[in-house]
Amino acid sequence: MIKKINWLIWLVLVILWNYGFPQASPFQDVAVAVFLSILFIIIQLLQSRYLKKSSSRSKFEQ
């Protein structure tokens, strides 16, 4: 579910970039899409690490 939400946010940001900067060159469009992709990959890695840390805690720990 989180992957779908992240993808949807990425898509909305790419669409906003394209409509917000219509004079941008194709190179700039691709560069922004790649930058956003890398950013969301990093966010996904951080989310998975956080989930692993929170799920690895024992229920007996206080």
N, CA, C and O atoms as a Tinker XYZ file with bonds, in Angstrom:
   248  protein
     1  N      0.821000   -1.195000    0.000000    73     2
     2  CA     0.000000    0.000000    0.000000    64     1     3
     3  C      0.863000    1.256000    0.000000    63     2     4     5
     4  O      0.575000    2.213000   -0.720000    81     3
     5  N      1.924000    1.252000    0.810000    73     3     6
     6  CA     2.809000    2.414000    0.889000    64     5     7
     7  C      3.500000    2.639000   -0.455000    63     6     8     9
     8  O      3.706000    3.783000   -0.861000    81     7
     9  N      3.859000    1.557000   -1.146000    73     7    10
    10  CA     4.500000    1.699000   -2.460000    64     9    11
    11  C      3.578000    2.396000   -3.452000    63    10    12    13
    12  O      4.026000    3.221000   -4.248000    81    11
    13  N      2.302000    2.067000   -3.405000    73    11    14
    14  CA     1.349000    2.691000   -4.310000    64    13    15
    15  C      1.183000    4.176000   -3.988000    63    14    16    17
    16  O      1.086000    5.005000   -4.893000    81    15
    17  N      1.151000    4.504000   -2.706000    73    15    18
    18  CA     1.031000    5.907000   -2.305000    64    17    19
    19  C      2.269000    6.681000   -2.736000    63    18    20    21
    20  O      2.152000    7.786000   -3.266000    81    19
    21  N      3.454000    6.114000   -2.517000    73    19    22
    22  CA     4.696000    6.765000   -2.943000    64    21    23
    23  C      4.715000    6.977000   -4.451000    63    22    24    25
    24  O      5.116000    8.039000   -4.927000    81    23
    25  N      4.280000    5.966000   -5.205000    73    23    26
    26  CA     4.256000    6.094000   -6.662000    64    25    27
    27  C      3.290000    7.189000   -7.091000    63    26    28    29
    28  O      3.587000    7.967000   -7.998000    81    27
    29  N      2.132000    7.246000   -6.436000    73    27    30
    30  CA     1.143000    8.267000   -6.771000    64    29    31
    31  C      1.676000    9.670000   -6.479000    63    30    32    33
    32  O      1.470000   10.592000   -7.267000    81    31
    33  N      2.360000    9.828000   -5.345000    73    31    34
    34  CA     2.957000   11.128000   -5.012000    64    33    35
    35  C      4.019000   11.493000   -6.046000    63    34    36    37
    36  O      4.088000   12.640000   -6.488000    81    35
    37  N      4.846000   10.522000   -6.434000    73    35    38
    38  CA     5.872000   10.765000   -7.464000    64    37    39
    39  C      5.218000   11.208000   -8.766000    63    38    40    41
    40  O      5.671000   12.159000   -9.403000    81    39
    41  N      4.157000   10.519000   -9.158000    73    39    42
    42  CA     3.461000   10.844000  -10.398000    64    41    43
    43  C      2.882000   12.264000  -10.354000    63    42    44    45
    44  O      3.003000   13.021000  -11.317000    81    43
    45  N      2.264000   12.609000   -9.248000    73    43    46
    46  CA     1.695000   13.952000   -9.108000    64    45    47
    47  C      2.802000   15.004000   -9.194000    63    46    48    49
    48  O      2.619000   16.037000   -9.839000    81    47
    49  N      3.939000   14.757000   -8.559000    73    47    50
    50  CA     5.047000   15.716000   -8.620000    64    49    51
    51  C      5.590000   15.868000  -10.035000    63    50    52    53
    52  O      5.916000   16.978000  -10.455000    81    51
    53  N      5.691000   14.771000  -10.773000    73    51    54
    54  CA     6.161000   14.842000  -12.160000    64    53    55
    55  C      5.159000   15.623000  -13.018000    63    54    56    57
    56  O      5.553000   16.441000  -13.850000    81    55
    57  N      3.878000   15.369000  -12.814000    73    55    58
    58  CA     2.854000   16.101000  -13.573000    64    57    59
    59  C      2.896000   17.583000  -13.224000    63    58    60    61
    60  O      2.818000   18.428000  -14.116000    81    59
    61  N      3.018000   17.910000  -11.938000    73    59    62
    62  CA     3.116000   19.315000  -11.536000    64    61    63
    63  C      4.341000   19.982000  -12.149000    63    62    64    65
    64  O      4.276000   21.139000  -12.565000    81    63
    65  N      5.454000   19.262000  -12.207000    73    63    66
    66  CA     6.660000   19.808000  -12.838000    64    65    67
    67  C      6.386000   20.112000  -14.313000    63    66    68    69
    68  O      6.720000   21.189000  -14.807000    81    67
    69  N      5.779000   19.157000  -15.002000    73    67    70
    70  CA     5.536000   19.342000  -16.438000    64    69    71
    71  C      4.577000   20.486000  -16.725000    63    70    72    73
    72  O      4.776000   21.221000  -17.693000    81    71
    73  N      3.556000   20.654000  -15.919000    73    71    74
    74  CA     2.616000   21.758000  -16.133000    64    73    75
    75  C      3.123000   23.069000  -15.541000    63    74    76    77
    76  O      2.780000   24.144000  -16.033000    81    75
    77  N      3.928000   22.989000  -14.500000    73    75    78
    78  CA     4.455000   24.195000  -13.875000    64    77    79
    79  C      5.586000   24.834000  -14.654000    63    78    80    81
    80  O      5.787000   26.047000  -14.601000    81    79
    81  N      6.322000   24.007000  -15.376000    73    79    82
    82  CA     7.457000   24.490000  -16.169000    64    81    83
    83  C      7.344000   23.965000  -17.599000    63    82    84    85
    84  O      8.143000   23.121000  -18.005000    81    83
    85  N      6.374000   24.443000  -18.361000    73    83    86
    86  CA     6.190000   23.927000  -19.725000    64    85    87
    87  C      7.348000   24.288000  -20.655000    63    86    88    89
    88  O      7.536000   23.627000  -21.677000    81    87
    89  N      8.120000   25.307000  -20.329000    73    87    90
    90  CA     9.239000   25.709000  -21.171000    64    89    91
    91  C     10.500000   24.862000  -20.913000    63    90    92    93
    92  O     11.518000   25.050000  -21.579000    81    91
    93  N     10.433000   23.949000  -19.964000    73    91    94
    94  CA    11.596000   23.112000  -19.651000    64    93    95
    95  C     11.934000   22.213000  -20.843000    63    94    96    97
    96  O     11.058000   21.746000  -21.571000    81    95
    97  N     13.229000   21.995000  -21.011000    73    95    98
    98  CA    13.685000   21.133000  -22.105000    64    97    99
    99  C     13.410000   19.666000  -21.764000    63    98   100   101
   100  O     13.197000   19.330000  -20.598000    81    99
   101  N     13.413000   18.802000  -22.764000    73    99   102
   102  CA    13.237000   17.365000  -22.484000    64   101   103
   103  C     14.300000   16.832000  -21.522000    63   102   104   105
   104  O     14.014000   15.970000  -20.691000    81   103
   105  N     15.528000   17.348000  -21.639000    73   103   106
   106  CA    16.581000   16.919000  -20.720000    64   105   107
   107  C     16.211000   17.261000  -19.280000    63   106   108   109
   108  O     16.396000   16.442000  -18.380000    81   107
   109  N     15.686000   18.472000  -19.059000    73   107   110
   110  CA    15.286000   18.874000  -17.713000    64   109   111
   111  C     14.128000   18.011000  -17.206000    63   110   112   113
   112  O     14.096000   17.655000  -16.028000    81   111
   113  N     13.187000   17.674000  -18.074000    73   111   114
   114  CA    12.081000   16.798000  -17.680000    64   113   115
   115  C     12.595000   15.439000  -17.208000    63   114   116   117
   116  O     12.166000   14.925000  -16.175000    81   115
   117  N     13.508000   14.875000  -17.969000    73   115   118
   118  CA    14.067000   13.575000  -17.606000    64   117   119
   119  C     14.890000   13.693000  -16.326000    63   118   120   121
   120  O     14.808000   12.823000  -15.458000    81   119
   121  N     15.679000   14.752000  -16.199000    73   119   122
   122  CA    16.512000   14.939000  -15.005000    64   121   123
   123  C     15.656000   15.044000  -13.743000    63   122   124   125
   124  O     15.993000   14.455000  -12.716000    81   123
   125  N     14.567000   15.781000  -13.813000    73   123   126
   126  CA    13.695000   15.917000  -12.644000    64   125   127
   127  C     13.015000   14.588000  -12.325000    63   126   128   129
   128  O     12.897000   14.225000  -11.155000    81   127
   129  N     12.568000   13.861000  -13.338000    73   127   130
   130  CA    11.939000   12.558000  -13.099000    64   129   131
   131  C     12.921000   11.579000  -12.467000    63   130   132   133
   132  O     12.554000   10.838000  -11.555000    81   131
   133  N     14.162000   11.569000  -12.940000    73   131   134
   134  CA    15.181000   10.689000  -12.361000    64   133   135
   135  C     15.492000   11.111000  -10.925000    63   134   136   137
   136  O     15.603000   10.262000  -10.042000    81   135
   137  N     15.633000   12.416000  -10.687000    73   135   138
   138  CA    15.891000   12.917000   -9.332000    64   137   139
   139  C     14.778000   12.504000   -8.377000    63   138   140   141
   140  O     15.044000   12.029000   -7.273000    81   139
   141  N     13.521000   12.689000   -8.807000    73   139   142
   142  CA    12.403000   12.301000   -7.956000    64   141   143
   143  C     12.375000   10.791000   -7.721000    63   142   144   145
   144  O     12.035000   10.341000   -6.627000    81   143
   145  N     12.727000   10.013000   -8.731000    73   143   146
   146  CA    12.768000    8.558000   -8.578000    64   145   147
   147  C     13.798000    8.154000   -7.533000    63   146   148   149
   148  O     13.522000    7.328000   -6.664000    81   147
   149  N     14.986000    8.740000   -7.624000    73   147   150
   150  CA    16.038000    8.423000   -6.655000    64   149   151
   151  C     15.616000    8.859000   -5.259000    63   150   152   153
   152  O     15.837000    8.138000   -4.286000    81   151
   153  N     15.009000   10.038000   -5.159000    73   151   154
   154  CA    14.530000   10.528000   -3.872000    64   153   155
   155  C     13.514000    9.561000   -3.264000    63   154   156   157
   156  O     13.580000    9.268000   -2.070000    81   155
   157  N     12.592000    9.072000   -4.058000    73   155   158
   158  CA    11.585000    8.166000   -3.534000    64   157   159
   159  C     12.146000    6.777000   -3.247000    63   158   160   161
   160  O     11.617000    6.075000   -2.385000    81   159
   161  N     13.189000    6.365000   -3.937000    73   159   162
   162  CA    13.862000    5.105000   -3.596000    64   161   163
   163  C     14.511000    5.238000   -2.218000    63   162   164   165
   164  O     14.431000    4.323000   -1.398000    81   163
   165  N     15.153000    6.378000   -1.969000    73   163   166
   166  CA    15.767000    6.614000   -0.659000    64   165   167
   167  C     14.697000    6.656000    0.432000    63   166   168   169
   168  O     14.889000    6.084000    1.506000    81   167
   169  N     13.590000    7.316000    0.172000    73   167   170
   170  CA    12.489000    7.365000    1.143000    64   169   171
   171  C     11.966000    5.957000    1.422000    63   170   172   173
   172  O     11.684000    5.615000    2.570000    81   171
   173  N     11.838000    5.149000    0.382000    73   171   174
   174  CA    11.357000    3.782000    0.549000    64   173   175
   175  C     12.332000    2.952000    1.394000    63   174   176   177
   176  O     11.905000    2.161000    2.236000    81   175
   177  N     13.639000    3.131000    1.171000    73   175   178
   178  CA    14.629000    2.421000    1.977000    64   177   179
   179  C     14.552000    2.839000    3.437000    63   178   180   181
   180  O     14.629000    1.998000    4.333000    81   179
   181  N     14.401000    4.129000    3.678000    73   179   182
   182  CA    14.285000    4.616000    5.046000    64   181   183
   183  C     13.016000    4.090000    5.711000    63   182   184   185
   184  O     13.033000    3.745000    6.892000    81   183
   185  N     11.929000    4.026000    4.969000    73   183   186
   186  CA    10.686000    3.493000    5.513000    64   185   187
   187  C     10.836000    2.022000    5.863000    63   186   188   189
   188  O     10.348000    1.586000    6.906000    81   187
   189  N     11.500000    1.249000    5.014000    73   187   190
   190  CA    11.661000   -0.175000    5.290000    64   189   191
   191  C     12.579000   -0.402000    6.485000    63   190   192   193
   192  O     12.350000   -1.322000    7.270000    81   191
   193  N     13.609000    0.416000    6.636000    73   191   194
   194  CA    14.476000    0.297000    7.813000    64   193   195
   195  C     13.720000    0.631000    9.082000    63   194   196   197
   196  O     13.881000   -0.043000   10.100000    81   195
   197  N     12.890000    1.673000    9.031000    73   195   198
   198  CA    12.102000    2.053000   10.198000    64   197   199
   199  C     11.127000    0.936000   10.571000    63   198   200   201
   200  O     10.957000    0.625000   11.750000    81   199
   201  N     10.491000    0.336000    9.567000    73   199   202
   202  CA     9.554000   -0.745000    9.843000    64   201   203
   203  C     10.255000   -1.959000   10.419000    63   202   204   205
   204  O      9.708000   -2.634000   11.291000    81   203
   205  N     11.469000   -2.249000    9.940000    73   203   206
   206  CA    12.224000   -3.382000   10.478000    64   205   207
   207  C     12.600000   -3.129000   11.929000    63   206   208   209
   208  O     12.519000   -4.037000   12.756000    81   207
   209  N     13.016000   -1.887000   12.256000    73   207   210
   210  CA    13.381000   -1.572000   13.629000    64   209   211
   211  C     12.181000   -1.681000   14.559000    63   210   212   213
   212  O     12.293000   -2.224000   15.658000    81   211
   213  N     11.040000   -1.170000   14.125000    73   211   214
   214  CA     9.875000   -1.186000   15.000000    64   213   215
   215  C      9.284000   -2.580000   15.138000    63   214   216   217
   216  O      8.695000   -2.889000   16.174000    81   215
   217  N      9.423000   -3.430000   14.129000    73   215   218
   218  CA     8.871000   -4.790000   14.224000    64   217   219
   219  C      9.832000   -5.759000   14.894000    63   218   220   221
   220  O      9.417000   -6.841000   15.308000    81   219
   221  N     11.129000   -5.394000   15.013000    73   219   222
   222  CA    12.086000   -6.304000   15.628000    64   221   223
   223  C     12.096000   -6.213000   17.140000    63   222   224   225
   224  O     12.716000   -7.044000   17.804000    81   223
   225  N     11.421000   -5.222000   17.697000    73   223   226
   226  CA    11.362000   -5.087000   19.143000    64   225   227
   227  C     10.524000   -6.209000   19.739000    63   226   228   229
   228  O      9.471000   -6.564000   19.210000    81   227
   229  N     10.999000   -6.749000   20.824000    73   227   230
   230  CA    10.280000   -7.821000   21.484000    64   229   231
   231  C      9.078000   -7.257000   22.230000    63   230   232   233
   232  O      9.138000   -6.156000   22.777000    81   231
   233  N      8.004000   -8.006000   22.249000    73   231   234
   234  CA     6.835000   -7.533000   22.974000    64   233   235
   235  C      7.022000   -7.639000   24.476000    63   234   236   237
   236  O      6.198000   -7.143000   25.244000    81   235
   237  N      8.127000   -8.298000   24.906000    73   235   238
   238  CA     8.402000   -8.430000   26.341000    64   237   239
   239  C      9.273000   -7.300000   26.860000    63   238   240   241
   240  O      9.441000   -7.158000   28.072000    81   239
   241  N      9.835000   -6.485000   25.954000    73   239   242
   242  CA    10.663000   -5.375000   26.394000    64   241   243
   243  C      9.783000   -4.265000   26.940000    63   242   244   245
   244  O      8.680000   -4.023000   26.449000    81   243
   245  N     10.284000   -3.609000   27.946000    73   243   246
   246  CA     9.533000   -2.515000   28.557000    64   245   247
   247  C     10.207000   -1.212000   28.285000    63   246   248
   248  O      9.726000   -0.165000   28.719000    81   247
